Amino acid sequence: MLKVGLTGGIGCGKSTVAGIFADLNTPVLDADQIAHRLVEKGQPALAQIQQEFGTAILNPDGSLNRQNLREKVFSDLKQKQKLESILHPLIYKTIQAELEQLVAPYCIISIPLLFETGMTHLVDRILVIDCPVETQIERVQIRDNLTIERIQSIIDNQVSRAYRKAKADDLIDNSTADYRLAEQVKKLHNLYLSLSACRD
């Protein structure tokens, strides 16, 4: 099975593109969704995070207070690395386990930090979703209601747009959210089906 790693900067539209692939009956494994599941109430990863960061990162009901944790890790690189050392191995272990269950010509593995975590060897091709930094900031402001400074610090913590584009096997331009996005995905869907057939 052909494994396509889908990545891109914050606000580039990775979820939208993954959703279009899913509508074409392509299996999509999403690292962010897996991370969310891993930190649900009662999960071992949440207990580990609490141990490292203290009870301030929990809500009164014992669930994760994402806002508090985000504040902690984005203002301190060491804390960010600490969180990643807990979560990343678990996320990749889960992806591997889910991959083994799949039967399909190809699948999409959506990993926002594919380059940053050095996990490109996990996939056969890299699909980058791209848009200008100004567009990223605008979209994330509307979506997450964060300050421009905070969004910029998240962008600065990711590899550059130029680096991603240079490393991409395939590129989707998502500068304008319009009908062309679905067309670009459909073209790649057909390409991946034919590449997968060549591998058999």
Residue frames relative to the residue before (quaternion, step in Angstrom):
aa qw qx qy qz dx dy dz
M 1.0000 0.0000 0.0000 0.0000 0.00 0.00 0.00
L 0.4200 -0.7008 0.5246 0.2394 3.55 -0.91 0.99
K 0.1563 -0.7947 0.5816 0.0759 3.59 -0.82 1.00
V 0.1128 -0.8066 0.5800 0.0173 3.54 -0.57 1.22
G 0.2410 -0.7704 0.5761 0.1284 3.57 -0.69 1.11
L 0.1576 -0.7878 0.5921 0.0631 3.55 -0.66 1.15
T 0.1345 0.8006 -0.5710 0.1222 3.58 -0.72 1.04
G 0.1546 0.7645 -0.6148 0.1174 3.53 -1.34 0.16
G 0.6278 -0.5516 0.3874 0.3893 3.57 -1.24 0.33
I 0.6835 -0.4535 0.3658 0.4398 3.54 -1.32 0.20
G 0.8286 0.2312 -0.1710 0.4804 3.59 -0.97 0.86
C 0.4948 0.6752 -0.4285 0.3402 3.61 1.25 0.13
G 0.5715 -0.6261 0.3713 0.3788 3.61 1.22 -0.27
K 0.2183 0.8106 -0.5174 0.1662 3.59 1.15 0.58
S 0.6674 0.5129 -0.3076 0.4438 3.60 0.91 -0.93
T 0.6285 0.5369 -0.3330 0.4537 3.57 1.02 -0.83
V 0.6765 0.4847 -0.2860 0.4750 3.58 0.90 -0.97
A 0.6346 0.5219 -0.3313 0.4639 3.60 0.95 -0.84
G 0.6340 0.5420 -0.3166 0.4517 3.58 1.06 -0.79
I 0.6454 0.5038 -0.3232 0.4745 3.61 1.03 -0.77
F 0.6266 0.5141 -0.3367 0.4793 3.60 1.02 -0.76
A 0.6415 0.5238 -0.3219 0.4588 3.60 0.97 -0.85
D 0.6324 0.5306 -0.3283 0.4590 3.61 1.05 -0.75
L 0.6708 0.4555 -0.2883 0.5093 3.58 1.24 -0.47
N 0.5362 -0.6673 0.3591 0.3718 3.58 1.34 0.46
T 0.4104 0.6747 -0.4982 0.3580 3.56 1.10 0.71
P 0.4373 -0.6754 0.5099 0.3042 3.63 -0.86 0.83
V 0.0912 -0.7882 0.6078 0.0306 3.57 -0.93 0.94
L 0.1198 -0.7509 0.6459 0.0684 3.56 -0.84 1.03
D 0.1221 -0.8294 0.5451 0.0134 3.55 -0.64 1.14
A 0.4073 -0.7457 0.4756 0.2279 3.59 -0.50 1.23
D 0.6356 0.5343 -0.3343 0.4459 3.60 1.03 -0.74
Q 0.6638 0.4939 -0.3059 0.4711 3.57 0.95 -0.88
I 0.6225 0.5266 -0.3347 0.4725 3.58 1.04 -0.77
A 0.6353 0.5314 -0.3230 0.4579 3.60 0.97 -0.88
H 0.6331 0.5327 -0.3233 0.4592 3.58 1.02 -0.83
R 0.6632 0.5036 -0.3027 0.4636 3.57 0.95 -0.89
L 0.6621 0.5400 -0.3063 0.4198 3.57 0.98 -0.88
V 0.7550 0.3664 -0.2170 0.4987 3.60 1.11 -0.57
E 0.3378 0.7278 -0.5233 0.2870 3.57 1.17 0.51
K 0.6870 -0.4854 0.3546 0.4083 3.53 -1.29 0.48
G 0.8020 0.2823 -0.2093 0.4831 3.57 -0.91 0.91
Q 0.5677 0.5925 -0.3940 0.4141 3.59 1.26 -0.17
P 0.5925 -0.5997 0.3995 0.3603 3.62 -1.03 0.77
A 0.6257 0.5562 -0.3470 0.4227 3.61 1.01 -0.79
L 0.6373 0.5261 -0.3357 0.4522 3.59 1.01 -0.76
A 0.6291 0.5289 -0.3281 0.4656 3.59 1.02 -0.82
Q 0.6450 0.5278 -0.3055 0.4606 3.56 1.04 -0.84
I 0.6525 0.5102 -0.3018 0.4721 3.56 1.01 -0.91
Q 0.6395 0.5271 -0.3211 0.4585 3.58 0.99 -0.86
Q 0.6276 0.5526 -0.3185 0.4465 3.55 1.02 -0.87
E 0.7123 0.4593 -0.2447 0.4709 3.56 0.99 -0.95
F 0.8191 0.3064 -0.1141 0.4713 3.57 0.86 -1.01
G 0.5339 -0.6474 0.4017 0.3667 3.59 1.24 -0.12
T 0.6551 -0.5583 0.3523 0.3674 3.58 -1.26 0.39
A 0.4816 0.6748 -0.4398 0.3455 3.61 1.23 -0.20
I 0.6753 0.4889 -0.3119 0.4557 3.61 1.15 -0.47
L 0.6134 0.5186 -0.3647 0.4709 3.60 1.28 0.25
N 0.4438 -0.6281 0.5637 0.3014 3.53 -1.27 0.53
P 0.6913 -0.4728 0.3277 0.4372 3.62 -1.20 0.27
D 0.6950 0.4703 -0.2859 0.4627 3.63 1.08 -0.62
G 0.6080 -0.5936 0.3452 0.3985 3.60 1.28 0.12
S 0.5496 0.5868 -0.4137 0.4272 3.59 1.26 0.02
L 0.6348 -0.5590 0.3805 0.3739 3.58 -1.25 0.37
N 0.2626 -0.7221 0.6175 0.1685 3.56 -0.98 0.90
R 0.2794 -0.8207 0.4774 0.1431 3.56 0.03 1.36
Q 0.6142 0.5702 -0.3386 0.4278 3.54 1.05 -0.83
N 0.6777 0.4929 -0.2856 0.4650 3.59 0.87 -0.98
L 0.6631 0.5010 -0.3056 0.4647 3.56 0.95 -0.90
R 0.6339 0.5417 -0.3252 0.4460 3.56 0.98 -0.89
E 0.6363 0.5327 -0.3210 0.4565 3.58 0.96 -0.92
K 0.6588 0.5305 -0.2984 0.4421 3.56 0.96 -0.96
V 0.7728 0.4077 -0.2189 0.4344 3.57 0.69 -1.11
F 0.6980 0.4692 -0.3113 0.4424 3.60 1.00 -0.61
S 0.6727 0.4548 -0.3233 0.4859 3.59 1.19 -0.18
D 0.7792 0.2389 -0.1331 0.5640 3.60 1.26 -0.06
L 0.4029 -0.7583 0.4643 0.2172 3.56 -0.39 1.29
K 0.6380 0.5410 -0.3330 0.4351 3.60 0.97 -0.83
Q 0.6500 0.5108 -0.3082 0.4707 3.59 1.02 -0.87
K 0.6212 0.5467 -0.3289 0.4549 3.55 1.07 -0.83
Q 0.6707 0.4967 -0.2927 0.4667 3.57 0.93 -0.93
K 0.6114 0.5580 -0.3353 0.4500 3.56 1.10 -0.76
L 0.6643 0.4976 -0.2938 0.4741 3.57 0.95 -0.96
E 0.6682 0.5101 -0.3013 0.4501 3.58 0.93 -0.93
S 0.6450 0.5242 -0.3376 0.4417 3.60 1.02 -0.73
I 0.6273 0.4968 -0.3376 0.4957 3.60 1.22 -0.41
L 0.7886 0.4097 -0.1898 0.4173 3.55 0.71 -1.15
H 0.6581 0.5704 -0.3393 0.3556 3.59 0.79 -0.97
P 0.6653 0.4837 -0.3425 0.4541 3.66 0.80 -0.81
L 0.6525 0.5151 -0.3139 0.4587 3.61 1.04 -0.78
I 0.6289 0.5326 -0.3344 0.4572 3.58 1.02 -0.82
Y 0.7084 0.4619 -0.2788 0.4552 3.59 0.82 -0.98
K 0.6000 0.5501 -0.3526 0.4615 3.57 1.11 -0.62
T 0.6548 0.5088 -0.2929 0.4759 3.57 1.04 -0.90
I 0.6259 0.5330 -0.3353 0.4601 3.60 0.98 -0.85
Q 0.6525 0.5197 -0.3125 0.4544 3.60 0.89 -0.95
A 0.6664 0.5065 -0.2998 0.4577 3.57 0.92 -0.95
E 0.6822 0.4815 -0.2901 0.4676 3.60 0.96 -0.86
L 0.5939 0.5714 -0.3579 0.4389 3.58 1.11 -0.69
E 0.6538 0.5403 -0.3100 0.4296 3.56 0.99 -0.87
Q 0.6643 0.5072 -0.3002 0.4597 3.59 1.21 -0.49
L 0.6255 0.6064 -0.3263 0.3669 3.57 1.21 -0.46
V 0.0467 -0.7384 0.6703 0.0573 3.53 -1.21 0.67
A 0.3679 0.6969 -0.5297 0.3136 3.57 -0.34 1.26
P 0.6168 -0.5403 0.3928 0.4163 3.61 -1.16 0.41
Y 0.7878 -0.0975 0.0720 0.6039 3.57 1.02 -0.84
C 0.1570 -0.7755 0.5977 0.1293 3.56 -1.23 0.28
I 0.3763 -0.6838 0.5756 0.2437 3.53 -1.30 0.41
I 0.0881 -0.7588 0.6424 0.0617 3.57 -0.94 0.90
S 0.1820 -0.8121 0.5493 0.0752 3.55 -0.31 1.27
I 0.1046 0.7909 -0.5874 0.1356 3.57 -0.46 1.28
P 0.3307 -0.7766 0.4968 0.2016 3.61 -0.17 1.23
L 0.7828 0.2954 -0.1546 0.5254 3.62 0.95 -0.85
L 0.0929 0.8441 -0.5209 0.0862 3.58 1.03 0.83
F 0.7186 0.4165 -0.2506 0.4972 3.60 0.88 -0.92
E 0.6674 0.5410 -0.3053 0.4107 3.54 0.90 -1.01
T 0.7331 0.3994 -0.2357 0.4975 3.60 1.06 -0.71
G 0.4444 -0.7279 0.4322 0.2931 3.60 1.29 0.11
M 0.4789 0.7004 -0.4113 0.3331 3.58 1.10 0.66
T 0.2748 0.7938 -0.5074 0.1921 3.59 1.16 0.48
H 0.5857 0.5966 -0.3769 0.3986 3.62 1.15 -0.52
L 0.5575 0.6293 -0.3760 0.3897 3.58 1.27 -0.34
V 0.7754 0.3278 -0.1492 0.5188 3.59 1.17 -0.60
D 0.4965 -0.6626 0.4831 0.2847 3.56 -1.29 0.45
R 0.7855 0.0804 -0.0277 0.6130 3.57 1.16 -0.67
I 0.2594 -0.7596 0.5752 0.1574 3.54 -1.19 0.56
L 0.1235 -0.7718 0.6229 0.0328 3.53 -0.81 1.13
V 0.1241 -0.8033 0.5813 0.0384 3.57 -0.62 1.15
I 0.2291 -0.7281 0.6308 0.1397 3.55 -1.00 0.94
D 0.0650 -0.8506 0.5201 -0.0403 3.54 -0.59 1.17
C 0.1659 0.7399 -0.6495 0.0555 3.54 -1.25 0.58
P 0.6447 -0.5310 0.3573 0.4181 3.63 -1.16 0.40
V 0.6355 -0.5530 0.3865 0.3756 3.58 -1.19 0.63
E 0.6135 0.5523 -0.3533 0.4401 3.61 0.99 -0.78
T 0.6546 0.5045 -0.3074 0.4716 3.57 1.01 -0.85
Q 0.6025 0.5572 -0.3514 0.4506 3.59 1.02 -0.81
I 0.6824 0.5019 -0.2875 0.4471 3.56 0.81 -1.10
E 0.6481 0.5327 -0.3050 0.4508 3.57 0.92 -0.98
R 0.6963 0.4844 -0.2790 0.4501 3.60 0.83 -0.99
V 0.6858 0.4821 -0.2947 0.4587 3.58 0.90 -0.92
Q 0.5854 0.5677 -0.3650 0.4492 3.59 1.11 -0.66
I 0.6832 0.4782 -0.2787 0.4764 3.55 0.90 -0.99
R 0.7173 0.4825 -0.2535 0.4340 3.59 0.87 -1.01
D 0.8381 0.2324 -0.0740 0.4880 3.56 0.72 -1.12
N 0.3545 -0.7701 0.4707 0.2444 3.56 1.30 -0.08
L 0.3721 0.7196 -0.4974 0.3103 3.59 1.01 0.86
T 0.5625 -0.5769 0.4510 0.3839 3.59 -1.22 0.35
I 0.6336 -0.5263 0.3990 0.4030 3.57 -1.23 0.47
E 0.6281 0.5496 -0.3352 0.4372 3.61 1.01 -0.83
R 0.6697 0.4957 -0.3016 0.4635 3.57 0.91 -0.92
I 0.6480 0.5070 -0.3189 0.4704 3.60 0.95 -0.88
Q 0.6482 0.5205 -0.3157 0.4574 3.58 0.97 -0.88
S 0.6532 0.5069 -0.3271 0.4577 3.61 0.99 -0.77
I 0.6123 0.5227 -0.3501 0.4789 3.61 1.12 -0.63
I 0.6501 0.5132 -0.3082 0.4680 3.59 0.94 -0.93
D 0.6667 0.5127 -0.2983 0.4514 3.59 0.97 -0.89
N 0.6550 0.5107 -0.3036 0.4670 3.59 1.20 -0.52
Q 0.6530 0.4710 -0.3090 0.5061 3.58 1.31 -0.14
V 0.6124 -0.5210 0.4076 0.4329 3.59 -1.21 0.33
S 0.6073 -0.5943 0.3821 0.3633 3.58 -1.15 0.54
R 0.6536 -0.5053 0.4028 0.3939 3.52 -1.32 0.45
A 0.6466 0.5308 -0.3135 0.4493 3.60 0.96 -0.90
Y 0.6409 0.5279 -0.3207 0.4557 3.60 0.98 -0.87
R 0.6602 0.5133 -0.3107 0.4518 3.58 0.87 -0.98
K 0.6776 0.4999 -0.2984 0.4492 3.56 0.87 -0.98
A 0.6466 0.5304 -0.3160 0.4481 3.59 1.04 -0.79
K 0.7311 0.4293 -0.2261 0.4796 3.58 1.09 -0.71
A 0.5307 0.6667 -0.3946 0.3438 3.60 1.26 -0.18
D 0.3437 -0.6722 0.6072 0.2476 3.56 -1.17 0.67
D 0.7810 0.0933 -0.0167 0.6173 3.54 1.11 -0.81
L 0.1393 -0.8035 0.5777 0.0355 3.54 -1.07 0.79
I 0.1103 -0.7621 0.6333 0.0779 3.56 -0.98 0.87
D 0.2732 -0.7494 0.5835 0.1526 3.54 -0.80 1.06
N 0.0067 -0.8152 0.5779 -0.0377 3.57 -0.47 1.21
S 0.1682 0.8109 -0.5372 0.1600 3.58 1.00 0.86
T 0.7800 0.1589 -0.0887 0.5988 3.56 1.02 -0.80
A 0.3305 -0.7428 0.5445 0.2062 3.57 -0.71 1.03
D 0.3505 0.7275 -0.5291 0.2608 3.59 -0.11 1.24
Y 0.8036 -0.3257 0.2133 0.4501 3.57 -1.34 -0.13
R 0.5804 0.6175 -0.3802 0.3705 3.61 1.13 -0.57
L 0.5516 0.6235 -0.3907 0.3929 3.57 1.18 -0.55
A 0.6748 0.4868 -0.2874 0.4744 3.59 0.85 -0.99
E 0.6262 0.5385 -0.3325 0.4553 3.59 1.06 -0.76
Q 0.6554 0.5120 -0.3108 0.4602 3.58 0.95 -0.91
V 0.6505 0.5135 -0.3130 0.4639 3.58 0.99 -0.87
K 0.6459 0.5344 -0.3214 0.4404 3.59 0.93 -0.92
K 0.6294 0.5339 -0.3250 0.4617 3.58 1.01 -0.85
L 0.6857 0.4756 -0.2813 0.4738 3.57 0.90 -0.96
H 0.5814 0.5756 -0.3634 0.4457 3.58 1.08 -0.74
N 0.6837 0.4762 -0.2800 0.4769 3.58 0.90 -0.96
L 0.6230 0.5331 -0.3341 0.4648 3.58 1.05 -0.78
Y 0.6877 0.4888 -0.2884 0.4527 3.60 0.84 -0.95
L 0.6128 0.5315 -0.3469 0.4708 3.58 1.08 -0.69
S 0.6927 0.4615 -0.2975 0.4675 3.62 0.89 -0.88
L 0.6249 0.5226 -0.3443 0.4668 3.63 1.03 -0.73
S 0.6423 0.5297 -0.3140 0.4564 3.55 1.02 -0.84
A 0.6456 0.5206 -0.3171 0.4600 3.58 1.00 -0.85
C 0.6368 0.5362 -0.3243 0.4492 3.60 1.07 -0.73
R 0.6526 0.5355 -0.3097 0.4374 3.57 1.12 -0.65
D 0.6051 0.6008 -0.3606 0.3780 3.59 1.13 -0.63
